[in-house]
Amino acid sequence: MAKNITLSVDEEVLKKVRILAAKQDTTVNAIVRAHLEALAGANEDREKRRLEALANLREMSKNSGVKLGKNYKFSREDAYEERLR
């Protein structure tokens, strides 16, 4: 269900958007609606990618075979182990 909203827009901006809408054979309302829909979709996509990345990170951590424990702290030797070989 569509809801009506009221926006305050600078007169010059509205004038330019009306011209743009006329050139595109559409309305200011349609342009604003499309932009808001794209914005909402972008947020949904971003959240989906974030959740996928988190799931991948958890899976990699689970499969890494490293068991550090809750209070484990890296030592200097751990940090440079590869270089010391």
FIVEXVO-690688 format. One record per atom (N, C-alpha, C): chain; atom name; x, y, z; residue in one letter. Coordinates in Angstrom, 1 decimal, padded with zeros to 4 digits, always signed. Layout:
<recs>
<mol: A | atom: CA | u: X | v: Y | w: Z | type: A> .
...
</recs>
This chain:
<recs>
<mol: A | atom: N | u: +000.8 | v: -001.2 | w: +000.0 | type: M> .
<mol: A | atom: CA | u: +000.0 | v: +000.0 | w: +000.0 | type: M> .
<mol: A | atom: C | u: +000.9 | v: +001.3 | w: +000.0 | type: M> .
<mol: A | atom: N | u: +000.6 | v: +002.1 | w: -000.9 | type: A> .
<mol: A | atom: CA | u: +001.4 | v: +003.4 | w: -001.0 | type: A> .
<mol: A | atom: C | u: +000.9 | v: +004.4 | w: +000.0 | type: A> .
<mol: A | atom: N | u: +001.9 | v: +005.1 | w: +000.6 | type: K> .
<mol: A | atom: CA | u: +001.6 | v: +006.2 | w: +001.5 | type: K> .
<mol: A | atom: C | u: +002.0 | v: +007.5 | w: +000.9 | type: K> .
<mol: A | atom: N | u: +001.3 | v: +008.5 | w: +001.2 | type: N> .
<mol: A | atom: CA | u: +001.6 | v: +009.9 | w: +000.8 | type: N> .
<mol: A | atom: C | u: +002.5 | v: +010.5 | w: +001.8 | type: N> .
<mol: A | atom: N | u: +003.5 | v: +011.2 | w: +001.3 | type: I> .
<mol: A | atom: CA | u: +004.4 | v: +012.0 | w: +002.2 | type: I> .
<mol: A | atom: C | u: +004.5 | v: +013.4 | w: +001.7 | type: I> .
<mol: A | atom: N | u: +004.9 | v: +014.3 | w: +002.6 | type: T> .
<mol: A | atom: CA | u: +005.2 | v: +015.7 | w: +002.2 | type: T> .
<mol: A | atom: C | u: +006.6 | v: +016.0 | w: +002.4 | type: T> .
<mol: A | atom: N | u: +007.2 | v: +016.6 | w: +001.4 | type: L> .
<mol: A | atom: CA | u: +008.6 | v: +016.9 | w: +001.4 | type: L> .
<mol: A | atom: C | u: +008.8 | v: +018.4 | w: +001.2 | type: L> .
<mol: A | atom: N | u: +009.8 | v: +019.0 | w: +001.8 | type: S> .
<mol: A | atom: CA | u: +010.2 | v: +020.4 | w: +001.5 | type: S> .
<mol: A | atom: C | u: +011.4 | v: +020.3 | w: +000.7 | type: S> .
<mol: A | atom: N | u: +011.4 | v: +021.0 | w: -000.5 | type: V> .
<mol: A | atom: CA | u: +012.5 | v: +021.0 | w: -001.4 | type: V> .
<mol: A | atom: C | u: +012.8 | v: +022.4 | w: -001.8 | type: V> .
<mol: A | atom: N | u: +014.0 | v: +022.8 | w: -002.0 | type: D> .
<mol: A | atom: CA | u: +014.4 | v: +024.1 | w: -002.4 | type: D> .
<mol: A | atom: C | u: +013.8 | v: +024.3 | w: -003.8 | type: D> .
<mol: A | atom: N | u: +013.3 | v: +025.5 | w: -004.0 | type: E> .
<mol: A | atom: CA | u: +012.6 | v: +025.9 | w: -005.3 | type: E> .
<mol: A | atom: C | u: +013.4 | v: +025.6 | w: -006.5 | type: E> .
<mol: A | atom: N | u: +014.7 | v: +026.0 | w: -006.5 | type: E> .
<mol: A | atom: CA | u: +015.5 | v: +025.8 | w: -007.6 | type: E> .
<mol: A | atom: C | u: +015.7 | v: +024.3 | w: -007.9 | type: E> .
<mol: A | atom: N | u: +015.9 | v: +023.5 | w: -006.9 | type: V> .
<mol: A | atom: CA | u: +016.0 | v: +022.1 | w: -007.1 | type: V> .
<mol: A | atom: C | u: +014.8 | v: +021.5 | w: -007.7 | type: V> .
<mol: A | atom: N | u: +013.6 | v: +021.9 | w: -007.2 | type: L> .
<mol: A | atom: CA | u: +012.4 | v: +021.4 | w: -007.7 | type: L> .
<mol: A | atom: C | u: +012.2 | v: +021.8 | w: -009.1 | type: L> .
<mol: A | atom: N | u: +012.6 | v: +023.0 | w: -009.5 | type: K> .
<mol: A | atom: CA | u: +012.4 | v: +023.5 | w: -010.9 | type: K> .
<mol: A | atom: C | u: +013.3 | v: +022.6 | w: -011.8 | type: K> .
<mol: A | atom: N | u: +014.5 | v: +022.3 | w: -011.4 | type: K> .
<mol: A | atom: CA | u: +015.4 | v: +021.5 | w: -012.2 | type: K> .
<mol: A | atom: C | u: +014.9 | v: +020.1 | w: -012.3 | type: K> .
<mol: A | atom: N | u: +014.3 | v: +019.5 | w: -011.3 | type: V> .
<mol: A | atom: CA | u: +013.8 | v: +018.2 | w: -011.3 | type: V> .
<mol: A | atom: C | u: +012.5 | v: +018.1 | w: -012.2 | type: V> .
<mol: A | atom: N | u: +011.7 | v: +019.2 | w: -012.1 | type: R> .
<mol: A | atom: CA | u: +010.5 | v: +019.2 | w: -013.0 | type: R> .
<mol: A | atom: C | u: +010.9 | v: +019.2 | w: -014.5 | type: R> .
<mol: A | atom: N | u: +012.0 | v: +019.9 | w: -014.8 | type: I> .
<mol: A | atom: CA | u: +012.5 | v: +020.0 | w: -016.2 | type: I> .
<mol: A | atom: C | u: +013.0 | v: +018.6 | w: -016.6 | type: I> .
<mol: A | atom: N | u: +013.8 | v: +018.0 | w: -015.7 | type: L> .
<mol: A | atom: CA | u: +014.3 | v: +016.6 | w: -015.9 | type: L> .
<mol: A | atom: C | u: +013.1 | v: +015.6 | w: -016.1 | type: L> .
<mol: A | atom: N | u: +012.1 | v: +015.7 | w: -015.2 | type: A> .
<mol: A | atom: CA | u: +011.0 | v: +014.8 | w: -015.3 | type: A> .
<mol: A | atom: C | u: +010.3 | v: +015.0 | w: -016.7 | type: A> .
<mol: A | atom: N | u: +010.1 | v: +016.2 | w: -017.1 | type: A> .
<mol: A | atom: CA | u: +009.4 | v: +016.5 | w: -018.4 | type: A> .
<mol: A | atom: C | u: +010.3 | v: +015.9 | w: -019.5 | type: A> .
<mol: A | atom: N | u: +011.6 | v: +016.0 | w: -019.5 | type: K> .
<mol: A | atom: CA | u: +012.4 | v: +015.5 | w: -020.5 | type: K> .
<mol: A | atom: C | u: +012.4 | v: +014.0 | w: -020.6 | type: K> .
<mol: A | atom: N | u: +012.1 | v: +013.3 | w: -019.4 | type: Q> .
<mol: A | atom: CA | u: +012.1 | v: +011.9 | w: -019.3 | type: Q> .
<mol: A | atom: C | u: +010.6 | v: +011.4 | w: -019.4 | type: Q> .
<mol: A | atom: N | u: +009.7 | v: +012.3 | w: -019.7 | type: D> .
<mol: A | atom: CA | u: +008.3 | v: +011.9 | w: -019.8 | type: D> .
<mol: A | atom: C | u: +007.8 | v: +011.2 | w: -018.6 | type: D> .
<mol: A | atom: N | u: +008.1 | v: +011.8 | w: -017.4 | type: T> .
<mol: A | atom: CA | u: +007.7 | v: +011.2 | w: -016.2 | type: T> .
<mol: A | atom: C | u: +007.3 | v: +012.3 | w: -015.2 | type: T> .
<mol: A | atom: N | u: +007.1 | v: +012.0 | w: -013.9 | type: T> .
<mol: A | atom: CA | u: +006.8 | v: +013.0 | w: -012.9 | type: T> .
<mol: A | atom: C | u: +007.8 | v: +013.1 | w: -011.9 | type: T> .
<mol: A | atom: N | u: +007.8 | v: +014.2 | w: -011.1 | type: V> .
<mol: A | atom: CA | u: +008.7 | v: +014.4 | w: -010.0 | type: V> .
<mol: A | atom: C | u: +008.4 | v: +013.2 | w: -009.0 | type: V> .
<mol: A | atom: N | u: +007.1 | v: +013.0 | w: -008.8 | type: N> .
<mol: A | atom: CA | u: +006.7 | v: +011.9 | w: -007.9 | type: N> .
<mol: A | atom: C | u: +007.3 | v: +010.6 | w: -008.2 | type: N> .
<mol: A | atom: N | u: +007.3 | v: +010.2 | w: -009.5 | type: A> .
<mol: A | atom: CA | u: +007.8 | v: +009.0 | w: -010.0 | type: A> .
<mol: A | atom: C | u: +009.4 | v: +008.9 | w: -009.8 | type: A> .
<mol: A | atom: N | u: +010.0 | v: +010.0 | w: -010.0 | type: I> .
<mol: A | atom: CA | u: +011.5 | v: +010.1 | w: -009.8 | type: I> .
<mol: A | atom: C | u: +011.8 | v: +009.9 | w: -008.3 | type: I> .
<mol: A | atom: N | u: +011.1 | v: +010.6 | w: -007.5 | type: V> .
<mol: A | atom: CA | u: +011.3 | v: +010.5 | w: -006.0 | type: V> .
<mol: A | atom: C | u: +011.0 | v: +009.0 | w: -005.6 | type: V> .
<mol: A | atom: N | u: +009.9 | v: +008.5 | w: -006.0 | type: R> .
<mol: A | atom: CA | u: +009.6 | v: +007.1 | w: -005.7 | type: R> .
<mol: A | atom: C | u: +010.7 | v: +006.1 | w: -006.1 | type: R> .
<mol: A | atom: N | u: +011.1 | v: +006.2 | w: -007.3 | type: A> .
<mol: A | atom: CA | u: +012.2 | v: +005.3 | w: -007.9 | type: A> .
<mol: A | atom: C | u: +013.4 | v: +005.5 | w: -007.0 | type: A> .
<mol: A | atom: N | u: +013.8 | v: +006.7 | w: -006.7 | type: H> .
<mol: A | atom: CA | u: +015.0 | v: +006.9 | w: -005.9 | type: H> .
<mol: A | atom: C | u: +014.9 | v: +006.3 | w: -004.5 | type: H> .
<mol: A | atom: N | u: +013.8 | v: +006.5 | w: -003.9 | type: L> .
<mol: A | atom: CA | u: +013.5 | v: +005.9 | w: -002.5 | type: L> .
<mol: A | atom: C | u: +013.5 | v: +004.3 | w: -002.6 | type: L> .
<mol: A | atom: N | u: +012.9 | v: +003.8 | w: -003.7 | type: E> .
<mol: A | atom: CA | u: +012.9 | v: +002.3 | w: -003.8 | type: E> .
<mol: A | atom: C | u: +014.3 | v: +001.8 | w: -004.0 | type: E> .
<mol: A | atom: N | u: +015.1 | v: +002.5 | w: -004.8 | type: A> .
<mol: A | atom: CA | u: +016.5 | v: +002.1 | w: -005.1 | type: A> .
<mol: A | atom: C | u: +017.3 | v: +002.2 | w: -003.8 | type: A> .
<mol: A | atom: N | u: +017.1 | v: +003.2 | w: -003.0 | type: L> .
<mol: A | atom: CA | u: +017.8 | v: +003.4 | w: -001.7 | type: L> .
<mol: A | atom: C | u: +017.5 | v: +002.3 | w: -000.8 | type: L> .
<mol: A | atom: N | u: +016.2 | v: +001.9 | w: -000.7 | type: A> .
<mol: A | atom: CA | u: +015.8 | v: +000.9 | w: +000.2 | type: A> .
<mol: A | atom: C | u: +016.4 | v: -000.5 | w: -000.3 | type: A> .
<mol: A | atom: N | u: +016.4 | v: -000.7 | w: -001.6 | type: G> .
<mol: A | atom: CA | u: +017.0 | v: -001.9 | w: -002.1 | type: G> .
<mol: A | atom: C | u: +018.5 | v: -002.0 | w: -001.8 | type: G> .
<mol: A | atom: N | u: +019.2 | v: -000.9 | w: -001.9 | type: A> .
<mol: A | atom: CA | u: +020.6 | v: -000.8 | w: -001.7 | type: A> .
<mol: A | atom: C | u: +020.9 | v: -001.2 | w: -000.2 | type: A> .
<mol: A | atom: N | u: +020.1 | v: -000.7 | w: +000.7 | type: N> .
<mol: A | atom: CA | u: +020.2 | v: -001.1 | w: +002.1 | type: N> .
<mol: A | atom: C | u: +020.0 | v: -002.6 | w: +002.3 | type: N> .
<mol: A | atom: N | u: +019.0 | v: -003.1 | w: +001.7 | type: E> .
<mol: A | atom: CA | u: +018.7 | v: -004.5 | w: +001.8 | type: E> .
<mol: A | atom: C | u: +019.9 | v: -005.4 | w: +001.2 | type: E> .
<mol: A | atom: N | u: +020.4 | v: -004.9 | w: +000.1 | type: D> .
<mol: A | atom: CA | u: +021.6 | v: -005.6 | w: -000.5 | type: D> .
<mol: A | atom: C | u: +022.8 | v: -005.6 | w: +000.4 | type: D> .
<mol: A | atom: N | u: +023.0 | v: -004.4 | w: +000.9 | type: R> .
<mol: A | atom: CA | u: +024.2 | v: -004.2 | w: +001.8 | type: R> .
<mol: A | atom: C | u: +024.1 | v: -005.1 | w: +003.0 | type: R> .
<mol: A | atom: N | u: +022.9 | v: -005.2 | w: +003.6 | type: E> .
<mol: A | atom: CA | u: +022.7 | v: -006.0 | w: +004.8 | type: E> .
<mol: A | atom: C | u: +022.8 | v: -007.5 | w: +004.4 | type: E> .
<mol: A | atom: N | u: +022.3 | v: -007.9 | w: +003.3 | type: K> .
<mol: A | atom: CA | u: +022.5 | v: -009.3 | w: +002.8 | type: K> .
<mol: A | atom: C | u: +024.0 | v: -009.6 | w: +002.6 | type: K> .
<mol: A | atom: N | u: +024.7 | v: -008.7 | w: +002.0 | type: R> .
<mol: A | atom: CA | u: +026.2 | v: -009.0 | w: +001.8 | type: R> .
<mol: A | atom: C | u: +026.9 | v: -009.0 | w: +003.2 | type: R> .
<mol: A | atom: N | u: +026.5 | v: -008.2 | w: +004.1 | type: R> .
<mol: A | atom: CA | u: +027.1 | v: -008.2 | w: +005.4 | type: R> .
<mol: A | atom: C | u: +026.9 | v: -009.5 | w: +006.1 | type: R> .
<mol: A | atom: N | u: +025.6 | v: -010.0 | w: +006.1 | type: L> .
<mol: A | atom: CA | u: +025.3 | v: -011.3 | w: +006.7 | type: L> .
<mol: A | atom: C | u: +026.0 | v: -012.4 | w: +006.0 | type: L> .
<mol: A | atom: N | u: +026.2 | v: -012.4 | w: +004.7 | type: E> .
<mol: A | atom: CA | u: +026.9 | v: -013.4 | w: +004.0 | type: E> .
<mol: A | atom: C | u: +028.4 | v: -013.4 | w: +004.4 | type: E> .
<mol: A | atom: N | u: +029.0 | v: -012.2 | w: +004.5 | type: A> .
<mol: A | atom: CA | u: +030.4 | v: -012.1 | w: +004.9 | type: A> .
<mol: A | atom: C | u: +030.6 | v: -012.6 | w: +006.3 | type: A> .
<mol: A | atom: N | u: +029.7 | v: -012.3 | w: +007.2 | type: L> .
<mol: A | atom: CA | u: +029.8 | v: -012.8 | w: +008.5 | type: L> .
<mol: A | atom: C | u: +029.7 | v: -014.3 | w: +008.6 | type: L> .
<mol: A | atom: N | u: +028.8 | v: -014.9 | w: +007.8 | type: A> .
<mol: A | atom: CA | u: +028.6 | v: -016.3 | w: +007.8 | type: A> .
<mol: A | atom: C | u: +029.9 | v: -017.0 | w: +007.2 | type: A> .
<mol: A | atom: N | u: +030.4 | v: -016.4 | w: +006.2 | type: N> .
<mol: A | atom: CA | u: +031.7 | v: -016.9 | w: +005.6 | type: N> .
<mol: A | atom: C | u: +032.8 | v: -016.8 | w: +006.6 | type: N> .
<mol: A | atom: N | u: +032.9 | v: -015.7 | w: +007.3 | type: L> .
<mol: A | atom: CA | u: +034.0 | v: -015.6 | w: +008.3 | type: L> .
<mol: A | atom: C | u: +033.8 | v: -016.6 | w: +009.4 | type: L> .
<mol: A | atom: N | u: +032.6 | v: -016.9 | w: +009.9 | type: R> .
<mol: A | atom: CA | u: +032.4 | v: -017.9 | w: +010.9 | type: R> .
<mol: A | atom: C | u: +032.7 | v: -019.3 | w: +010.4 | type: R> .
<mol: A | atom: N | u: +032.4 | v: -019.5 | w: +009.1 | type: E> .
<mol: A | atom: CA | u: +032.7 | v: -020.9 | w: +008.5 | type: E> .
<mol: A | atom: C | u: +034.2 | v: -021.0 | w: +008.4 | type: E> .
<mol: A | atom: N | u: +034.9 | v: -020.0 | w: +007.9 | type: M> .
<mol: A | atom: CA | u: +036.4 | v: -020.1 | w: +007.8 | type: M> .
<mol: A | atom: C | u: +037.0 | v: -020.3 | w: +009.2 | type: M> .
<mol: A | atom: N | u: +036.5 | v: -019.6 | w: +010.2 | type: S> .
<mol: A | atom: CA | u: +037.0 | v: -019.7 | w: +011.6 | type: S> .
<mol: A | atom: C | u: +036.8 | v: -021.1 | w: +012.1 | type: S> .
<mol: A | atom: N | u: +035.6 | v: -021.7 | w: +011.8 | type: K> .
<mol: A | atom: CA | u: +035.3 | v: -023.0 | w: +012.3 | type: K> .
<mol: A | atom: C | u: +036.2 | v: -024.1 | w: +011.6 | type: K> .
<mol: A | atom: N | u: +036.5 | v: -023.9 | w: +010.4 | type: N> .
<mol: A | atom: CA | u: +037.2 | v: -024.8 | w: +009.6 | type: N> .
<mol: A | atom: C | u: +038.7 | v: -024.6 | w: +009.7 | type: N> .
<mol: A | atom: N | u: +039.2 | v: -023.6 | w: +010.4 | type: S> .
<mol: A | atom: CA | u: +040.6 | v: -023.3 | w: +010.4 | type: S> .
<mol: A | atom: C | u: +041.4 | v: -024.3 | w: +011.2 | type: S> .
<mol: A | atom: N | u: +040.8 | v: -024.9 | w: +012.2 | type: G> .
<mol: A | atom: CA | u: +041.5 | v: -025.9 | w: +013.0 | type: G> .
<mol: A | atom: C | u: +042.3 | v: -025.2 | w: +014.1 | type: G> .
<mol: A | atom: N | u: +042.2 | v: -023.9 | w: +014.2 | type: V> .
<mol: A | atom: CA | u: +042.9 | v: -023.2 | w: +015.3 | type: V> .
<mol: A | atom: C | u: +042.0 | v: -023.1 | w: +016.5 | type: V> .
<mol: A | atom: N | u: +042.6 | v: -023.5 | w: +017.6 | type: K> .
<mol: A | atom: CA | u: +041.8 | v: -023.4 | w: +018.9 | type: K> .
<mol: A | atom: C | u: +042.6 | v: -022.5 | w: +019.9 | type: K> .
<mol: A | atom: N | u: +042.2 | v: -021.3 | w: +019.9 | type: L> .
<mol: A | atom: CA | u: +043.0 | v: -020.3 | w: +020.7 | type: L> .
<mol: A | atom: C | u: +042.4 | v: -020.2 | w: +022.1 | type: L> .
<mol: A | atom: N | u: +041.2 | v: -020.4 | w: +022.3 | type: G> .
<mol: A | atom: CA | u: +040.6 | v: -020.2 | w: +023.6 | type: G> .
<mol: A | atom: C | u: +040.2 | v: -018.8 | w: +023.9 | type: G> .
<mol: A | atom: N | u: +039.3 | v: -018.6 | w: +024.9 | type: K> .
<mol: A | atom: CA | u: +038.7 | v: -017.3 | w: +025.2 | type: K> .
<mol: A | atom: C | u: +039.7 | v: -016.2 | w: +025.6 | type: K> .
<mol: A | atom: N | u: +040.7 | v: -016.6 | w: +026.4 | type: N> .
<mol: A | atom: CA | u: +041.7 | v: -015.6 | w: +026.9 | type: N> .
<mol: A | atom: C | u: +043.0 | v: -015.7 | w: +026.3 | type: N> .
<mol: A | atom: N | u: +043.1 | v: -016.3 | w: +025.1 | type: Y> .
<mol: A | atom: CA | u: +044.4 | v: -016.4 | w: +024.4 | type: Y> .
<mol: A | atom: C | u: +044.9 | v: -015.0 | w: +023.9 | type: Y> .
<mol: A | atom: N | u: +046.2 | v: -014.8 | w: +024.1 | type: K> .
<mol: A | atom: CA | u: +046.8 | v: -013.5 | w: +023.6 | type: K> .
<mol: A | atom: C | u: +048.0 | v: -013.9 | w: +022.7 | type: K> .
<mol: A | atom: N | u: +048.1 | v: -013.3 | w: +021.6 | type: F> .
<mol: A | atom: CA | u: +049.2 | v: -013.6 | w: +020.7 | type: F> .
<mol: A | atom: C | u: +050.5 | v: -013.1 | w: +021.4 | type: F> .
<mol: A | atom: N | u: +051.5 | v: -013.8 | w: +021.3 | type: S> .
<mol: A | atom: CA | u: +052.8 | v: -013.3 | w: +021.7 | type: S> .
<mol: A | atom: C | u: +053.6 | v: -012.7 | w: +020.6 | type: S> .
<mol: A | atom: N | u: +054.6 | v: -012.1 | w: +020.8 | type: R> .
<mol: A | atom: CA | u: +055.5 | v: -011.5 | w: +019.8 | type: R> .
<mol: A | atom: C | u: +056.0 | v: -012.6 | w: +018.8 | type: R> .
<mol: A | atom: N | u: +056.3 | v: -013.7 | w: +019.4 | type: E> .
<mol: A | atom: CA | u: +056.8 | v: -014.9 | w: +018.6 | type: E> .
<mol: A | atom: C | u: +055.7 | v: -015.4 | w: +017.7 | type: E> .
<mol: A | atom: N | u: +054.5 | v: -015.4 | w: +018.2 | type: D> .
<mol: A | atom: CA | u: +053.4 | v: -015.9 | w: +017.4 | type: D> .
<mol: A | atom: C | u: +053.2 | v: -015.0 | w: +016.2 | type: D> .
<mol: A | atom: N | u: +053.3 | v: -013.7 | w: +016.4 | type: A> .
<mol: A | atom: CA | u: +053.0 | v: -012.7 | w: +015.4 | type: A> .
<mol: A | atom: C | u: +054.1 | v: -012.8 | w: +014.3 | type: A> .
<mol: A | atom: N | u: +055.4 | v: -013.1 | w: +014.7 | type: Y> .
<mol: A | atom: CA | u: +056.4 | v: -013.1 | w: +013.7 | type: Y> .
<mol: A | atom: C | u: +056.9 | v: -014.5 | w: +013.4 | type: Y> .
<mol: A | atom: N | u: +056.1 | v: -015.5 | w: +013.7 | type: E> .
<mol: A | atom: CA | u: +056.6 | v: -016.9 | w: +013.5 | type: E> .
<mol: A | atom: C | u: +057.0 | v: -017.2 | w: +012.1 | type: E> .
<mol: A | atom: N | u: +056.3 | v: -016.8 | w: +011.1 | type: E> .
<mol: A | atom: CA | u: +056.6 | v: -017.0 | w: +009.7 | type: E> .
<mol: A | atom: C | u: +058.0 | v: -016.4 | w: +009.4 | type: E> .
<mol: A | atom: N | u: +058.3 | v: -015.2 | w: +009.9 | type: R> .
<mol: A | atom: CA | u: +059.6 | v: -014.6 | w: +009.6 | type: R> .
<mol: A | atom: C | u: +060.7 | v: -015.2 | w: +010.3 | type: R> .
<mol: A | atom: N | u: +060.5 | v: -015.9 | w: +011.4 | type: L> .
<mol: A | atom: CA | u: +061.6 | v: -016.5 | w: +012.2 | type: L> .
<mol: A | atom: C | u: +062.1 | v: -017.8 | w: +011.6 | type: L> .
<mol: A | atom: N | u: +061.3 | v: -018.4 | w: +010.7 | type: R> .
<mol: A | atom: CA | u: +061.7 | v: -019.7 | w: +010.1 | type: R> .
<mol: A | atom: C | u: +062.8 | v: -019.5 | w: +009.1 | type: R> .
</recs>
